[in-house]
Amino acid sequence: MYEAYWKLTKKPFGLRPVTDQIFRSRTQQAALLRLRYCIENEAGMALLLGISGSGKSATIRSLMQSSDQLRPFVHVLFPTLKADEILRLVAEEIMSGLAGSGSSGTAEQTLQRIRRKVSLSSSAGQHTVICFDDAHQLNDDVLTSAVLPLLNISDLTDCRLTVVLSGQPVLAARIRRHHQLSERTAVIASIEGLTLEEVSSYVGDCMRSAGAAAEIFNPSAIQRLLDVTGGNPRRINRLCDMALLVGCAENLTQISSEEIDAVSQELLLSAA
């Protein structure tokens, strides 16, 4: 809608970032490094922590694409399912295309199918990764009856398997209350908000990738973005997208802190 006005080739701030175009902050890079360390050293379970919109899912996608050896890579997106349902989902994903990969049977039979597939993949030089998104929503039964048995499989000498729990910071406290899971947690990787320099780089990269030839967000806008969003990439995307629309409607040549304040108030009112 506003691309022609700002002389852009596309919208610069999408809500669904392309993996190879993801801006990696210092803490995102550190988190990815910790996850790779956990996997490569077969150290145990990893926790990936961050508030909503901080870039956890993008980090998981980057991990998935970082090596062809990280296969099968199962990304569980439905944390509110029951334990047996989650195990069947994992089995279906992990055994996709294999004969006898049906989802019927008991939980024990499902775990046996998963174990056999992990062993086969390991013998072929692959490393299975099972990542639970929004893991702070997993109930105690799922932690005990699904996550823990999967970790037991990872302990077997012929099975290269890493479990990653990705969720909001409250997840760490929940895991600490589960003694067996806490003891198996090898790595805790936390993603924090972008710094002022990173916000500036992030906005600049997004604008340049969309064809911007001039600086559209001035320094006061960058500072205000940090103040309002706390450096949260998803919030930055929403505010910048709306600010470009407002700037187009008002025939502006640059976006300043005033526009950021205006759109942030508008978004707060719409969410109320």
Secondary structure by P-SEA (a helix, b strand, c coil): cccccccccccccccccccccccccaaaaaaaaaaaaaaaacccbbbbbbcccccaaaaaaaaaacccccccccccccccccaaaaaaaaaaaaacccccccccccaaaaaaaaaaaaaaaaaacbbbbbbbccccccccccccccaaaaaaaaaccccbbbbbbbcccaaaaaaaacaaaaaaccbbbbbbcccaaaaaaaaaaaaaaaccccccccaaaaaaaaaaccccaaaaaaaaaaaaaaaaaaccccccaaaaaaaaaaaaaaac
